[in-house]
């Protein structure tokens, strides 16, 4: 098997593994708050994840550069087995975590694999530790605390708005029909008066119902769906370039040989992520949806808005963060706002232990893979 074919195959397998574990981060709130069932939520998350991964080909050059160049000292000869070893370590750990229902970070797994295989290939002098620590390790370590803090700030504000908002109904007002409101004292006020046939109006659902009108309604559940889609989109944009960048590992300019190859790689990654999400995403989704804390519409919406905002912000800056850590920390933070008893600490301890173990486990697996591949390739 040619090396390029092997590396590209492992890129697709890692994208598949990423889908099995990470689709849950954006859709668990939909299931946990009772908006929909697992099948529909996973299909929704899969669709937007694939769109995000494909979009990353055009907007995520900073993330590609972070993971493909600047981590290895310039001038070193890159062993042919390095990229496959890094990918193998990350694949094995993420698939194991998905199988056991542990929400882990593909970014963490890639980082641990890169360090482990890099040490085997170059020793301690081969990696640029300053870049590894500042551009990868530090953002990954700080992101859970940042997400926790942001969710605790955003949720009370969103809850206040939600308590005062009745929703929005978009209707078509027939000719000679008026929409009238009646206050507590019995006084009436005309909100809308049709001047012709088919006038579109927007009002609160209760007023439309009183006037005998019907139309699509935008409520908290609708916005929750949109926030979940936005989080899935952000996750795809955030994760796809890190995986695809392994094909450019060691490149000084992190440039694709051609636009056609770039589009082919990201299309393959998007499809593989989608297949993994739909085929194997339920197990981890169940953990986040049912075994951390109970959620309602507003709480799920707060978690998704926090996650999507931080993922998109960090991605635009080329700073790798973990969607797993952001989403899980936001859910935990919202649970704590209801009291410590609202959080299932056994599950949280297992999650945090998996986060801690990810780096050394992936590094060890990548070391073993490097030893095997150097004998084979």
TORKOL-4160 file (C-alpha; in steps of 0.2 Angstrom, whole numbers, padded with zeros to 4 digits, m for minus):
377
<pt num="1" X="0000" Y="0000" Z="0000"/>
<pt num="2" X="0007" Y="0017" Z="m0005"/>
<pt num="3" X="0010" Y="0029" Z="0010"/>
<pt num="4" X="m0001" Y="0042" Z="0004"/>
<pt num="5" X="m0015" Y="0030" Z="0002"/>
<pt num="6" X="m0012" Y="0023" Z="0020"/>
<pt num="7" X="m0011" Y="0041" Z="0027"/>
<pt num="8" X="m0027" Y="0046" Z="0018"/>
<pt num="9" X="m0036" Y="0031" Z="0024"/>
<pt num="10" X="m0031" Y="0034" Z="0042"/>
<pt num="11" X="m0037" Y="0052" Z="0040"/>
<pt num="12" X="m0054" Y="0045" Z="0035"/>
<pt num="13" X="m0055" Y="0033" Z="0049"/>
<pt num="14" X="m0051" Y="0046" Z="0062"/>
<pt num="15" X="m0064" Y="0057" Z="0054"/>
<pt num="16" X="m0076" Y="0042" Z="0056"/>
<pt num="17" X="m0071" Y="0040" Z="0074"/>
<pt num="18" X="m0073" Y="0058" Z="0078"/>
<pt num="19" X="m0091" Y="0057" Z="0072"/>
<pt num="20" X="m0095" Y="0043" Z="0083"/>
<pt num="21" X="m0089" Y="0053" Z="0098"/>
<pt num="22" X="m0092" Y="0071" Z="0095"/>
<pt num="23" X="m0109" Y="0072" Z="0086"/>
<pt num="24" X="m0116" Y="0070" Z="0104"/>
<pt num="25" X="m0109" Y="0087" Z="0110"/>
<pt num="26" X="m0122" Y="0097" Z="0100"/>
<pt num="27" X="m0137" Y="0086" Z="0100"/>
<pt num="28" X="m0137" Y="0079" Z="0118"/>
<pt num="29" X="m0147" Y="0094" Z="0124"/>
<pt num="30" X="m0161" Y="0091" Z="0112"/>
<pt num="31" X="m0164" Y="0074" Z="0118"/>
<pt num="32" X="m0160" Y="0078" Z="0137"/>
<pt num="33" X="m0173" Y="0092" Z="0137"/>
<pt num="34" X="m0186" Y="0081" Z="0128"/>
<pt num="35" X="m0187" Y="0091" Z="0112"/>
<pt num="36" X="m0184" Y="0076" Z="0101"/>
<pt num="37" X="m0179" Y="0057" Z="0100"/>
<pt num="38" X="m0161" Y="0050" Z="0097"/>
<pt num="39" X="m0163" Y="0046" Z="0079"/>
<pt num="40" X="m0170" Y="0063" Z="0074"/>
<pt num="41" X="m0157" Y="0072" Z="0084"/>
<pt num="42" X="m0142" Y="0062" Z="0077"/>
<pt num="43" X="m0148" Y="0064" Z="0059"/>
<pt num="44" X="m0149" Y="0083" Z="0063"/>
<pt num="45" X="m0132" Y="0084" Z="0070"/>
<pt num="46" X="m0125" Y="0073" Z="0056"/>
<pt num="47" X="m0131" Y="0085" Z="0043"/>
<pt num="48" X="m0124" Y="0101" Z="0050"/>
<pt num="49" X="m0108" Y="0092" Z="0055"/>
<pt num="50" X="m0105" Y="0088" Z="0037"/>
<pt num="51" X="m0109" Y="0105" Z="0031"/>
<pt num="52" X="m0097" Y="0112" Z="0044"/>
<pt num="53" X="m0083" Y="0100" Z="0039"/>
<pt num="54" X="m0085" Y="0104" Z="0021"/>
<pt num="55" X="m0085" Y="0123" Z="0025"/>
<pt num="56" X="m0069" Y="0121" Z="0034"/>
<pt num="57" X="m0060" Y="0119" Z="0017"/>
<pt num="58" X="m0063" Y="0137" Z="0014"/>
<pt num="59" X="m0062" Y="0146" Z="0031"/>
<pt num="60" X="m0051" Y="0135" Z="0043"/>
<pt num="61" X="m0033" Y="0139" Z="0035"/>
<pt num="62" X="m0027" Y="0145" Z="0052"/>
<pt num="63" X="m0031" Y="0128" Z="0061"/>
<pt num="64" X="m0023" Y="0118" Z="0047"/>
<pt num="65" X="m0007" Y="0129" Z="0049"/>
<pt num="66" X="m0007" Y="0126" Z="0068"/>
<pt num="67" X="m0008" Y="0107" Z="0066"/>
<pt num="68" X="0003" Y="0104" Z="0051"/>
<pt num="69" X="0017" Y="0116" Z="0053"/>
<pt num="70" X="0026" Y="0125" Z="0068"/>
<pt num="71" X="0026" Y="0110" Z="0079"/>
<pt num="72" X="0041" Y="0101" Z="0072"/>
<pt num="73" X="0058" Y="0110" Z="0071"/>
<pt num="74" X="0062" Y="0116" Z="0054"/>
<pt num="75" X="0075" Y="0107" Z="0044"/>
<pt num="76" X="0071" Y="0089" Z="0051"/>
<pt num="77" X="0068" Y="0075" Z="0039"/>
<pt num="78" X="0050" Y="0069" Z="0042"/>
<pt num="79" X="0050" Y="0050" Z="0044"/>
<pt num="80" X="0037" Y="0042" Z="0032"/>
<pt num="81" X="0029" Y="0033" Z="0047"/>
<pt num="82" X="0026" Y="0048" Z="0058"/>
<pt num="83" X="0009" Y="0054" Z="0051"/>
<pt num="84" X="0002" Y="0037" Z="0051"/>
<pt num="85" X="0008" Y="0034" Z="0068"/>
<pt num="86" X="0000" Y="0050" Z="0075"/>
<pt num="87" X="m0017" Y="0046" Z="0066"/>
<pt num="88" X="m0016" Y="0027" Z="0072"/>
<pt num="89" X="m0014" Y="0033" Z="0091"/>
<pt num="90" X="m0029" Y="0045" Z="0090"/>
<pt num="91" X="m0040" Y="0033" Z="0080"/>
<pt num="92" X="m0037" Y="0019" Z="0093"/>
<pt num="93" X="m0041" Y="0030" Z="0108"/>
<pt num="94" X="m0056" Y="0039" Z="0101"/>
<pt num="95" X="m0064" Y="0023" Z="0095"/>
<pt num="96" X="m0061" Y="0014" Z="0112"/>
<pt num="97" X="m0069" Y="0029" Z="0121"/>
<pt num="98" X="m0084" Y="0029" Z="0109"/>
<pt num="99" X="m0087" Y="0011" Z="0112"/>
<pt num="100" X="m0087" Y="0013" Z="0131"/>
<pt num="101" X="m0098" Y="0029" Z="0130"/>
<pt num="102" X="m0084" Y="0041" Z="0136"/>
<pt num="103" X="m0085" Y="0059" Z="0128"/>
<pt num="104" X="m0067" Y="0062" Z="0124"/>
<pt num="105" X="m0058" Y="0075" Z="0114"/>
<pt num="106" X="m0051" Y="0071" Z="0097"/>
<pt num="107" X="m0040" Y="0087" Z="0098"/>
<pt num="108" X="m0033" Y="0080" Z="0114"/>
<pt num="109" X="m0030" Y="0063" Z="0106"/>
<pt num="110" X="m0021" Y="0071" Z="0091"/>
<pt num="111" X="m0010" Y="0082" Z="0102"/>
<pt num="112" X="m0005" Y="0067" Z="0113"/>
<pt num="113" X="m0002" Y="0056" Z="0098"/>
<pt num="114" X="0009" Y="0070" Z="0090"/>
<pt num="115" X="0019" Y="0072" Z="0105"/>
<pt num="116" X="0021" Y="0053" Z="0108"/>
<pt num="117" X="0026" Y="0049" Z="0090"/>
<pt num="118" X="0036" Y="0065" Z="0089"/>
<pt num="119" X="0047" Y="0060" Z="0104"/>
<pt num="120" X="0050" Y="0043" Z="0096"/>
<pt num="121" X="0055" Y="0050" Z="0079"/>
<pt num="122" X="0065" Y="0065" Z="0085"/>
<pt num="123" X="0068" Y="0064" Z="0104"/>
<pt num="124" X="0065" Y="0079" Z="0115"/>
<pt num="125" X="0074" Y="0091" Z="0103"/>
<pt num="126" X="0063" Y="0088" Z="0088"/>
<pt num="127" X="0047" Y="0097" Z="0094"/>
<pt num="128" X="0044" Y="0115" Z="0096"/>
<pt num="129" X="0038" Y="0114" Z="0114"/>
<pt num="130" X="0034" Y="0133" Z="0116"/>
<pt num="131" X="0022" Y="0131" Z="0101"/>
<pt num="132" X="0015" Y="0115" Z="0108"/>
<pt num="133" X="0012" Y="0123" Z="0125"/>
<pt num="134" X="0005" Y="0140" Z="0120"/>
<pt num="135" X="m0005" Y="0136" Z="0104"/>
<pt num="136" X="m0012" Y="0119" Z="0109"/>
<pt num="137" X="m0010" Y="0113" Z="0127"/>
<pt num="138" X="m0014" Y="0130" Z="0135"/>
<pt num="139" X="m0031" Y="0133" Z="0125"/>
<pt num="140" X="m0036" Y="0115" Z="0128"/>
<pt num="141" X="m0033" Y="0116" Z="0147"/>
<pt num="142" X="m0041" Y="0133" Z="0149"/>
<pt num="143" X="m0057" Y="0130" Z="0138"/>
<pt num="144" X="m0067" Y="0119" Z="0151"/>
<pt num="145" X="m0065" Y="0133" Z="0164"/>
<pt num="146" X="m0070" Y="0146" Z="0151"/>
<pt num="147" X="m0085" Y="0137" Z="0145"/>
<pt num="148" X="m0090" Y="0134" Z="0163"/>
<pt num="149" X="m0089" Y="0152" Z="0167"/>
<pt num="150" X="m0098" Y="0158" Z="0151"/>
<pt num="151" X="m0112" Y="0146" Z="0153"/>
<pt num="152" X="m0115" Y="0152" Z="0171"/>
<pt num="153" X="m0116" Y="0170" Z="0165"/>
<pt num="154" X="m0126" Y="0167" Z="0149"/>
<pt num="155" X="m0139" Y="0155" Z="0156"/>
<pt num="156" X="m0147" Y="0167" Z="0169"/>
<pt num="157" X="m0149" Y="0181" Z="0156"/>
<pt num="158" X="m0156" Y="0169" Z="0144"/>
<pt num="159" X="m0168" Y="0162" Z="0157"/>
<pt num="160" X="m0174" Y="0180" Z="0161"/>
<pt num="161" X="m0177" Y="0183" Z="0142"/>
<pt num="162" X="m0186" Y="0167" Z="0140"/>
<pt num="163" X="m0198" Y="0170" Z="0155"/>
<pt num="164" X="m0204" Y="0186" Z="0146"/>
<pt num="165" X="m0205" Y="0180" Z="0128"/>
<pt num="166" X="m0220" Y="0171" Z="0122"/>
<pt num="167" X="m0214" Y="0166" Z="0105"/>
<pt num="168" X="m0217" Y="0173" Z="0088"/>
<pt num="169" X="m0230" Y="0168" Z="0075"/>
<pt num="170" X="m0230" Y="0172" Z="0057"/>
<pt num="171" X="m0247" Y="0172" Z="0049"/>
<pt num="172" X="m0256" Y="0179" Z="0034"/>
<pt num="173" X="m0270" Y="0191" Z="0037"/>
<pt num="174" X="m0285" Y="0189" Z="0026"/>
<pt num="175" X="m0294" Y="0204" Z="0018"/>
<pt num="176" X="m0305" Y="0214" Z="0030"/>
<pt num="177" X="m0297" Y="0205" Z="0045"/>
<pt num="178" X="m0289" Y="0214" Z="0060"/>
<pt num="179" X="m0278" Y="0208" Z="0074"/>
<pt num="180" X="m0284" Y="0215" Z="0091"/>
<pt num="181" X="m0277" Y="0214" Z="0108"/>
<pt num="182" X="m0287" Y="0216" Z="0124"/>
<pt num="183" X="m0279" Y="0221" Z="0140"/>
<pt num="184" X="m0284" Y="0217" Z="0158"/>
<pt num="185" X="m0296" Y="0231" Z="0159"/>
<pt num="186" X="m0306" Y="0226" Z="0144"/>
<pt num="187" X="m0299" Y="0239" Z="0133"/>
<pt num="188" X="m0295" Y="0235" Z="0115"/>
<pt num="189" X="m0281" Y="0240" Z="0103"/>
<pt num="190" X="m0279" Y="0236" Z="0085"/>
<pt num="191" X="m0262" Y="0229" Z="0081"/>
<pt num="192" X="m0264" Y="0225" Z="0063"/>
<pt num="193" X="m0277" Y="0230" Z="0050"/>
<pt num="194" X="m0277" Y="0221" Z="0033"/>
<pt num="195" X="m0277" Y="0233" Z="0019"/>
<pt num="196" X="m0278" Y="0219" Z="0006"/>
<pt num="197" X="m0278" Y="0201" Z="0003"/>
<pt num="198" X="m0263" Y="0190" Z="0010"/>
<pt num="199" X="m0254" Y="0203" Z="0021"/>
<pt num="200" X="m0240" Y="0194" Z="0031"/>
<pt num="201" X="m0239" Y="0198" Z="0050"/>
<pt num="202" X="m0229" Y="0193" Z="0065"/>
<pt num="203" X="m0236" Y="0193" Z="0082"/>
<pt num="204" X="m0236" Y="0182" Z="0098"/>
<pt num="205" X="m0245" Y="0166" Z="0096"/>
<pt num="206" X="m0259" Y="0169" Z="0109"/>
<pt num="207" X="m0265" Y="0185" Z="0099"/>
<pt num="208" X="m0265" Y="0175" Z="0082"/>
<pt num="209" X="m0275" Y="0161" Z="0090"/>
<pt num="210" X="m0287" Y="0174" Z="0097"/>
<pt num="211" X="m0290" Y="0181" Z="0079"/>
<pt num="212" X="m0292" Y="0164" Z="0072"/>
<pt num="213" X="m0275" Y="0165" Z="0062"/>
<pt num="214" X="m0263" Y="0151" Z="0061"/>
<pt num="215" X="m0245" Y="0150" Z="0054"/>
<pt num="216" X="m0227" Y="0144" Z="0058"/>
<pt num="217" X="m0222" Y="0148" Z="0076"/>
<pt num="218" X="m0205" Y="0152" Z="0082"/>
<pt num="219" X="m0203" Y="0146" Z="0100"/>
<pt num="220" X="m0189" Y="0141" Z="0112"/>
<pt num="221" X="m0189" Y="0124" Z="0105"/>
<pt num="222" X="m0187" Y="0131" Z="0087"/>
<pt num="223" X="m0172" Y="0141" Z="0093"/>
<pt num="224" X="m0165" Y="0126" Z="0102"/>
<pt num="225" X="m0165" Y="0117" Z="0086"/>
<pt num="226" X="m0156" Y="0131" Z="0078"/>
<pt num="227" X="m0143" Y="0132" Z="0092"/>
<pt num="228" X="m0140" Y="0114" Z="0090"/>
<pt num="229" X="m0137" Y="0115" Z="0071"/>
<pt num="230" X="m0125" Y="0130" Z="0074"/>
<pt num="231" X="m0115" Y="0120" Z="0087"/>
<pt num="232" X="m0114" Y="0105" Z="0075"/>
<pt num="233" X="m0109" Y="0117" Z="0061"/>
<pt num="234" X="m0095" Y="0125" Z="0073"/>
<pt num="235" X="m0089" Y="0107" Z="0078"/>
<pt num="236" X="m0087" Y="0102" Z="0060"/>
<pt num="237" X="m0077" Y="0118" Z="0056"/>
<pt num="238" X="m0067" Y="0115" Z="0071"/>
<pt num="239" X="m0062" Y="0097" Z="0070"/>
<pt num="240" X="m0061" Y="0094" Z="0051"/>
<pt num="241" X="m0045" Y="0105" Z="0048"/>
<pt num="242" X="m0036" Y="0096" Z="0062"/>
<pt num="243" X="m0038" Y="0079" Z="0055"/>
<pt num="244" X="m0035" Y="0085" Z="0037"/>
<pt num="245" X="m0019" Y="0094" Z="0042"/>
<pt num="246" X="m0011" Y="0077" Z="0046"/>
<pt num="247" X="m0008" Y="0075" Z="0027"/>
<pt num="248" X="0002" Y="0091" Z="0027"/>
<pt num="249" X="0012" Y="0087" Z="0043"/>
<pt num="250" X="0029" Y="0095" Z="0043"/>
<pt num="251" X="0025" Y="0107" Z="0028"/>
<pt num="252" X="0033" Y="0124" Z="0030"/>
<pt num="253" X="0019" Y="0133" Z="0022"/>
<pt num="254" X="0005" Y="0122" Z="0026"/>
<pt num="255" X="m0001" Y="0124" Z="0008"/>
<pt num="256" X="m0011" Y="0111" Z="m0002"/>
<pt num="257" X="m0003" Y="0106" Z="m0019"/>
<pt num="258" X="m0019" Y="0110" Z="m0028"/>
<pt num="259" X="m0037" Y="0116" Z="m0024"/>
<pt num="260" X="m0044" Y="0100" Z="m0031"/>
<pt num="261" X="m0034" Y="0090" Z="m0018"/>
<pt num="262" X="m0040" Y="0101" Z="m0004"/>
<pt num="263" X="m0058" Y="0099" Z="m0009"/>
<pt num="264" X="m0056" Y="0081" Z="m0011"/>
<pt num="265" X="m0048" Y="0079" Z="0006"/>
<pt num="266" X="m0061" Y="0089" Z="0015"/>
<pt num="267" X="m0076" Y="0081" Z="0006"/>
<pt num="268" X="m0069" Y="0064" Z="0011"/>
<pt num="269" X="m0067" Y="0070" Z="0029"/>
<pt num="270" X="m0085" Y="0077" Z="0029"/>
<pt num="271" X="m0092" Y="0061" Z="0023"/>
<pt num="272" X="m0083" Y="0050" Z="0035"/>
<pt num="273" X="m0088" Y="0061" Z="0049"/>
<pt num="274" X="m0106" Y="0060" Z="0044"/>
<pt num="275" X="m0106" Y="0041" Z="0043"/>
<pt num="276" X="m0097" Y="0040" Z="0060"/>
<pt num="277" X="m0110" Y="0052" Z="0067"/>
<pt num="278" X="m0125" Y="0043" Z="0061"/>
<pt num="279" X="m0119" Y="0025" Z="0063"/>
<pt num="280" X="m0111" Y="0026" Z="0080"/>
<pt num="281" X="m0116" Y="0043" Z="0089"/>
<pt num="282" X="m0129" Y="0036" Z="0100"/>
<pt num="283" X="m0119" Y="0029" Z="0115"/>
<pt num="284" X="m0110" Y="0045" Z="0120"/>
<pt num="285" X="m0125" Y="0055" Z="0116"/>
<pt num="286" X="m0135" Y="0045" Z="0130"/>
<pt num="287" X="m0121" Y="0049" Z="0143"/>
<pt num="288" X="m0122" Y="0068" Z="0140"/>
<pt num="289" X="m0141" Y="0068" Z="0138"/>
<pt num="290" X="m0146" Y="0057" Z="0152"/>
<pt num="291" X="m0132" Y="0055" Z="0165"/>
<pt num="292" X="m0125" Y="0072" Z="0169"/>
<pt num="293" X="m0140" Y="0083" Z="0173"/>
<pt num="294" X="m0158" Y="0085" Z="0168"/>
<pt num="295" X="m0161" Y="0099" Z="0156"/>
<pt num="296" X="m0175" Y="0110" Z="0149"/>
<pt num="297" X="m0176" Y="0120" Z="0133"/>
<pt num="298" X="m0168" Y="0136" Z="0141"/>
<pt num="299" X="m0154" Y="0126" Z="0149"/>
<pt num="300" X="m0150" Y="0116" Z="0133"/>
<pt num="301" X="m0151" Y="0132" Z="0123"/>
<pt num="302" X="m0138" Y="0140" Z="0134"/>
<pt num="303" X="m0126" Y="0126" Z="0133"/>
<pt num="304" X="m0127" Y="0126" Z="0114"/>
<pt num="305" X="m0125" Y="0145" Z="0112"/>
<pt num="306" X="m0110" Y="0144" Z="0124"/>
<pt num="307" X="m0102" Y="0130" Z="0115"/>
<pt num="308" X="m0104" Y="0136" Z="0097"/>
<pt num="309" X="m0098" Y="0154" Z="0102"/>
<pt num="310" X="m0082" Y="0148" Z="0110"/>
<pt num="311" X="m0079" Y="0135" Z="0096"/>
<pt num="312" X="m0081" Y="0148" Z="0082"/>
<pt num="313" X="m0071" Y="0161" Z="0091"/>
<pt num="314" X="m0056" Y="0150" Z="0094"/>
<pt num="315" X="m0057" Y="0142" Z="0077"/>
<pt num="316" X="m0056" Y="0159" Z="0069"/>
<pt num="317" X="m0040" Y="0163" Z="0079"/>
<pt num="318" X="m0032" Y="0146" Z="0075"/>
<pt num="319" X="m0033" Y="0140" Z="0093"/>
<pt num="320" X="m0038" Y="0122" Z="0095"/>
<pt num="321" X="m0051" Y="0119" Z="0108"/>
<pt num="322" X="m0061" Y="0104" Z="0112"/>
<pt num="323" X="m0079" Y="0104" Z="0108"/>
<pt num="324" X="m0080" Y="0089" Z="0121"/>
<pt num="325" X="m0073" Y="0100" Z="0135"/>
<pt num="326" X="m0083" Y="0115" Z="0130"/>
<pt num="327" X="m0100" Y="0106" Z="0128"/>
<pt num="328" X="m0098" Y="0095" Z="0144"/>
<pt num="329" X="m0092" Y="0110" Z="0155"/>
<pt num="330" X="m0107" Y="0121" Z="0149"/>
<pt num="331" X="m0119" Y="0107" Z="0154"/>
<pt num="332" X="m0111" Y="0104" Z="0171"/>
<pt num="333" X="m0111" Y="0123" Z="0174"/>
<pt num="334" X="m0129" Y="0125" Z="0170"/>
<pt num="335" X="m0132" Y="0110" Z="0181"/>
<pt num="336" X="m0123" Y="0117" Z="0196"/>
<pt num="337" X="m0134" Y="0133" Z="0195"/>
<pt num="338" X="m0148" Y="0122" Z="0201"/>
<pt num="339" X="m0137" Y="0115" Z="0215"/>
<pt num="340" X="m0124" Y="0102" Z="0217"/>
<pt num="341" X="m0136" Y="0089" Z="0219"/>
<pt num="342" X="m0143" Y="0091" Z="0202"/>
<pt num="343" X="m0126" Y="0085" Z="0194"/>
<pt num="344" X="m0122" Y="0067" Z="0194"/>
<pt num="345" X="m0105" Y="0067" Z="0200"/>
<pt num="346" X="m0101" Y="0049" Z="0196"/>
<pt num="347" X="m0103" Y="0052" Z="0178"/>
<pt num="348" X="m0093" Y="0069" Z="0179"/>
<pt num="349" X="m0078" Y="0060" Z="0188"/>
<pt num="350" X="m0078" Y="0047" Z="0174"/>
<pt num="351" X="m0078" Y="0060" Z="0161"/>
<pt num="352" X="m0064" Y="0070" Z="0169"/>
<pt num="353" X="m0054" Y="0055" Z="0171"/>
<pt num="354" X="m0056" Y="0051" Z="0153"/>
<pt num="355" X="m0050" Y="0069" Z="0148"/>
<pt num="356" X="m0034" Y="0067" Z="0159"/>
<pt num="357" X="m0030" Y="0049" Z="0152"/>
<pt num="358" X="m0033" Y="0054" Z="0134"/>
<pt num="359" X="m0016" Y="0063" Z="0132"/>
<pt num="360" X="m0005" Y="0049" Z="0139"/>
<pt num="361" X="m0015" Y="0035" Z="0132"/>
<pt num="362" X="m0015" Y="0042" Z="0114"/>
<pt num="363" X="0004" Y="0046" Z="0116"/>
<pt num="364" X="0007" Y="0028" Z="0121"/>
<pt num="365" X="m0003" Y="0021" Z="0107"/>
<pt num="366" X="0006" Y="0032" Z="0094"/>
<pt num="367" X="0023" Y="0027" Z="0101"/>
<pt num="368" X="0018" Y="0008" Z="0098"/>
<pt num="369" X="0011" Y="0012" Z="0081"/>
<pt num="370" X="0027" Y="0021" Z="0076"/>
<pt num="371" X="0037" Y="0006" Z="0082"/>
<pt num="372" X="0027" Y="m0006" Z="0071"/>
<pt num="373" X="0026" Y="0006" Z="0056"/>
<pt num="374" X="0044" Y="0009" Z="0055"/>
<pt num="375" X="0047" Y="m0010" Z="0053"/>
<pt num="376" X="0033" Y="m0011" Z="0040"/>
<pt num="377" X="0035" Y="0005" Z="0029"/>
